[in-house]
Amino acid sequence: MQQDNAEQVILDPKLIAKHYLRTWFFLDLISSIPLDYIFLIFNQAHCENTFPNGFADPPLSTAGEALRASGDTAPTRPNQQGVPA
């Protein structure tokens, strides 16, 4: 006859932690993240990386490329009075 350990109380913290990490920890970790944040992260990642036609957005490596891509003109230099031209 096998010994039934269902009613045995385990008091060793290391064994308790090891069992928790192997069983319920991942589910508890995932469930602690608000669902709105998860949707927000996936929506931003999807919207920022694609153009309206579905092609991937190339990364911008310099500020000049970012300005050209946004359609803005280059920053203007101030004239002698300190006012931008």
SETORVEX-574670 format. One record per atom (N, C-alpha, C): x, y, z; atom name; residue number from 1. Coordinates in pm, whole numbers. Each point is the difference from the previous one (the first is absolute). Last residue first. Example, Ala and Ser with C-alpha at 12.3 -4.5 7.8 and 13.67 -1.06 7.14 Angstrom:
2
[[1285; -225; 708]; "N"; 2]
[[82; 119; 6]; "CA"; 2]
[[-77; 109; 73]; "C"; 2]
[[29; -572; -7]; "N"; 1]
[[-89; 119; 0]; "CA"; 1]
[[90; 120; 0]; "C"; 1]
END
This chain:
85
[[1462; 8322; -3891]; "N"; 85]
[[-37; 59; -128]; "CA"; 85]
[[-124; -63; -57]; "C"; 85]
[[129; 52; 537]; "N"; 84]
[[13; -90; -115]; "CA"; 84]
[[-51; 64; -127]; "C"; 84]
[[215; 290; 393]; "N"; 83]
[[-132; -52; -36]; "CA"; 83]
[[17; -95; -117]; "C"; 83]
[[349; 278; 206]; "N"; 82]
[[-29; -117; 80]; "CA"; 82]
[[-136; -63; -28]; "C"; 82]
[[241; 380; -219]; "N"; 81]
[[-77; 41; 116]; "CA"; 81]
[[-36; -120; 89]; "C"; 81]
[[243; -55; -417]; "N"; 80]
[[79; 79; 93]; "CA"; 80]
[[-77; 40; 126]; "C"; 80]
[[-197; -429; -223]; "N"; 79]
[[71; 110; -65]; "CA"; 79]
[[74; 83; 106]; "C"; 79]
[[-114; -549; 28]; "N"; 78]
[[-47; 134; 34]; "CA"; 78]
[[81; 108; -74]; "C"; 78]
[[-102; -496; -200]; "N"; 77]
[[96; 68; 86]; "CA"; 77]
[[-53; 139; 33]; "C"; 77]
[[-291; -468; -109]; "N"; 76]
[[56; 123; -55]; "CA"; 76]
[[96; 61; 99]; "C"; 76]
[[-151; -539; -96]; "N"; 75]
[[-13; 115; 89]; "CA"; 75]
[[71; 121; -58]; "C"; 75]
[[-203; -359; -336]; "N"; 74]
[[112; 5; 93]; "CA"; 74]
[[-17; 122; 91]; "C"; 74]
[[-447; -206; -189]; "N"; 73]
[[122; 56; -56]; "CA"; 73]
[[108; 1; 106]; "C"; 73]
[[-411; -369; -31]; "N"; 72]
[[37; 131; 53]; "CA"; 72]
[[125; 49; -71]; "C"; 72]
[[-211; -435; -57]; "N"; 71]
[[-41; 104; -93]; "CA"; 71]
[[32; 139; 50]; "C"; 71]
[[94; -461; 180]; "N"; 70]
[[-122; 62; 49]; "CA"; 70]
[[-48; 112; -91]; "C"; 70]
[[404; -236; -90]; "N"; 69]
[[-111; -94; -9]; "CA"; 69]
[[-131; 63; 46]; "C"; 69]
[[405; 246; 35]; "N"; 68]
[[-37; -18; -140]; "CA"; 68]
[[-121; -92; -14]; "C"; 68]
[[178; 61; 432]; "N"; 67]
[[-61; 124; -50]; "CA"; 67]
[[-44; -15; -145]; "C"; 67]
[[232; -358; 192]; "N"; 66]
[[-133; 12; 62]; "CA"; 66]
[[-69; 126; -48]; "C"; 66]
[[443; -73; -131]; "N"; 65]
[[-90; -92; -70]; "CA"; 65]
[[-141; 10; 57]; "C"; 65]
[[331; 244; 218]; "N"; 64]
[[-24; 56; -133]; "CA"; 64]
[[-94; -88; -81]; "C"; 64]
[[155; -145; 422]; "N"; 63]
[[-104; 101; 15]; "CA"; 63]
[[-34; 62; -135]; "C"; 63]
[[185; -502; 0]; "N"; 62]
[[47; 133; 40]; "CA"; 62]
[[-118; 95; 12]; "C"; 62]
[[-58; -466; -111]; "N"; 61]
[[121; -6; 80]; "CA"; 61]
[[48; 136; 45]; "C"; 61]
[[-477; -283; -128]; "N"; 60]
[[67; 126; -26]; "CA"; 60]
[[122; 7; 90]; "C"; 60]
[[-291; -440; -219]; "N"; 59]
[[43; 74; 118]; "CA"; 59]
[[74; 128; -41]; "C"; 59]
[[-402; -227; -295]; "N"; 58]
[[145; -11; 20]; "CA"; 58]
[[43; 82; 122]; "C"; 58]
[[-478; -251; -88]; "N"; 57]
[[57; 133; 11]; "CA"; 57]
[[150; -13; 22]; "C"; 57]
[[-342; -359; -260]; "N"; 56]
[[70; 31; 124]; "CA"; 56]
[[63; 138; -8]; "C"; 56]
[[-453; -124; -273]; "N"; 55]
[[143; -25; -6]; "CA"; 55]
[[66; 43; 130]; "C"; 55]
[[-476; 55; -111]; "N"; 54]
[[39; -127; 59]; "CA"; 54]
[[149; -31; -6]; "C"; 54]
[[-278; 403; -127]; "N"; 53]
[[-7; -104; -102]; "CA"; 53]
[[50; -135; 50]; "C"; 53]
[[12; 399; 277]; "N"; 52]
[[-139; -36; -31]; "CA"; 52]
[[-14; -110; -105]; "C"; 52]
[[443; -21; 280]; "N"; 51]
[[-62; 109; -72]; "CA"; 51]
[[-145; -38; -27]; "C"; 51]
[[301; -194; 420]; "N"; 50]
[[-55; -21; -133]; "CA"; 50]
[[-53; 130; -58]; "C"; 50]
[[192; -65; 448]; "N"; 49]
[[90; -71; -89]; "CA"; 49]
[[-57; -23; -138]; "C"; 49]
[[-232; 217; 378]; "N"; 48]
[[123; 74; -27]; "CA"; 48]
[[86; -67; -106]; "C"; 48]
[[-412; -202; 159]; "N"; 47]
[[-27; 124; -73]; "CA"; 47]
[[128; 75; -36]; "C"; 47]
[[22; -406; 260]; "N"; 46]
[[-56; -28; -132]; "CA"; 46]
[[-17; 128; -80]; "C"; 46]
[[150; 30; 446]; "N"; 45]
[[100; -70; -79]; "CA"; 45]
[[-51; -26; -141]; "C"; 45]
[[-299; 189; 310]; "N"; 44]
[[105; 94; -37]; "CA"; 44]
[[105; -67; -88]; "C"; 44]
[[-344; -274; 171]; "N"; 43]
[[-53; 96; -96]; "CA"; 43]
[[107; 98; -44]; "C"; 43]
[[106; -313; 340]; "N"; 42]
[[-14; -66; -130]; "CA"; 42]
[[-54; 95; -106]; "C"; 42]
[[39; 163; 444]; "N"; 41]
[[133; -34; -53]; "CA"; 41]
[[-12; -63; -138]; "C"; 41]
[[-398; 93; 233]; "N"; 40]
[[66; 123; -39]; "CA"; 40]
[[136; -29; -63]; "C"; 40]
[[-248; -357; 190]; "N"; 39]
[[-60; 46; -127]; "CA"; 39]
[[70; 125; -51]; "C"; 39]
[[137; -153; 420]; "N"; 38]
[[36; -100; -102]; "CA"; 38]
[[-55; 41; -135]; "C"; 38]
[[-120; 257; 373]; "N"; 37]
[[140; 21; -37]; "CA"; 37]
[[43; -97; -108]; "C"; 37]
[[-432; -50; 186]; "N"; 36]
[[8; 121; -82]; "CA"; 36]
[[142; 28; -46]; "C"; 36]
[[-90; -352; 309]; "N"; 35]
[[-31; -36; -138]; "CA"; 35]
[[6; 121; -93]; "C"; 35]
[[293; -55; 459]; "N"; 34]
[[-132; 46; -44]; "CA"; 34]
[[-21; -28; -150]; "C"; 34]
[[309; -301; 326]; "N"; 33]
[[15; 109; -98]; "CA"; 33]
[[-139; 42; -44]; "C"; 33]
[[63; -372; 290]; "N"; 32]
[[19; 125; 74]; "CA"; 32]
[[18; 119; -94]; "C"; 32]
[[-43; -462; -145]; "N"; 31]
[[-130; 55; 42]; "CA"; 31]
[[15; 130; 77]; "C"; 31]
[[388; -241; -142]; "N"; 30]
[[-76; 47; -117]; "CA"; 30]
[[-131; 66; 43]; "C"; 30]
[[259; -201; 339]; "N"; 29]
[[72; 112; -59]; "CA"; 29]
[[-77; 59; -118]; "C"; 29]
[[-164; -393; 207]; "N"; 28]
[[-16; 117; 87]; "CA"; 28]
[[68; 123; -58]; "C"; 28]
[[61; -408; -225]; "N"; 27]
[[-139; 43; -12]; "CA"; 27]
[[-27; 124; 87]; "C"; 27]
[[424; -201; 37]; "N"; 26]
[[-17; 60; -132]; "CA"; 26]
[[-143; 51; -19]; "C"; 26]
[[102; -238; 406]; "N"; 25]
[[66; 130; -11]; "CA"; 25]
[[-26; 68; -134]; "C"; 25]
[[-147; -456; 176]; "N"; 24]
[[-91; 113; -12]; "CA"; 24]
[[66; 135; -27]; "C"; 24]
[[259; -444; -4]; "N"; 23]
[[-142; -21; -26]; "CA"; 23]
[[-77; 129; -28]; "C"; 23]
[[483; -45; 111]; "N"; 22]
[[-27; -99; -106]; "CA"; 22]
[[-148; -9; -36]; "C"; 22]
[[150; 287; 352]; "N"; 21]
[[60; 46; -125]; "CA"; 21]
[[-27; -97; -115]; "C"; 21]
[[-145; -121; 435]; "N"; 20]
[[-76; 114; -51]; "CA"; 20]
[[56; 48; -133]; "C"; 20]
[[234; -339; 230]; "N"; 19]
[[-127; -51; -51]; "CA"; 19]
[[-84; 113; -61]; "C"; 19]
[[402; 119; 213]; "N"; 18]
[[28; -79; -120]; "CA"; 18]
[[-128; -52; -64]; "C"; 18]
[[-30; 223; 417]; "N"; 17]
[[33; 92; -109]; "CA"; 17]
[[25; -73; -131]; "C"; 17]
[[-72; -259; 388]; "N"; 16]
[[-122; 72; -34]; "CA"; 16]
[[26; 94; -119]; "C"; 16]
[[367; -227; 183]; "N"; 15]
[[-88; -92; -73]; "CA"; 15]
[[-129; 68; -43]; "C"; 15]
[[294; 247; 269]; "N"; 14]
[[62; -26; -131]; "CA"; 14]
[[-85; -94; -84]; "C"; 14]
[[-129; 102; 455]; "N"; 13]
[[-23; 110; -95]; "CA"; 13]
[[60; -24; -138]; "C"; 13]
[[-190; -365; 364]; "N"; 12]
[[129; 45; -51]; "CA"; 12]
[[-21; 109; -105]; "C"; 12]
[[-350; -265; 227]; "N"; 11]
[[38; 126; 63]; "CA"; 11]
[[133; 56; -49]; "C"; 11]
[[-445; -354; -124]; "N"; 10]
[[141; 25; -28]; "CA"; 10]
[[33; 139; 54]; "C"; 10]
[[-391; -403; 95]; "N"; 9]
[[29; 143; -2]; "CA"; 9]
[[151; 18; -18]; "C"; 9]
[[-372; -412; -131]; "N"; 8]
[[128; 34; 60]; "CA"; 8]
[[24; 150; -15]; "C"; 8]
[[-368; -278; -177]; "N"; 7]
[[-25; 69; 126]; "CA"; 7]
[[128; 40; 71]; "C"; 7]
[[4; -236; -420]; "N"; 6]
[[-94; 110; -19]; "CA"; 6]
[[-21; 80; 127]; "C"; 6]
[[275; -411; -118]; "N"; 5]
[[59; 123; 52]; "CA"; 5]
[[-93; 119; -11]; "C"; 5]
[[-10; -573; 26]; "N"; 4]
[[-71; 116; -54]; "CA"; 4]
[[55; 127; 66]; "C"; 4]
[[210; -519; -102]; "N"; 3]
[[-25; 102; 100]; "CA"; 3]
[[-64; 121; -67]; "C"; 3]
[[-50; -525; -170]; "N"; 2]
[[79; 122; -10]; "CA"; 2]
[[-38; 99; 109]; "C"; 2]
[[-12; -563; -11]; "N"; 1]
[[-83; 117; 0]; "CA"; 1]
[[89; 125; 0]; "C"; 1]
END
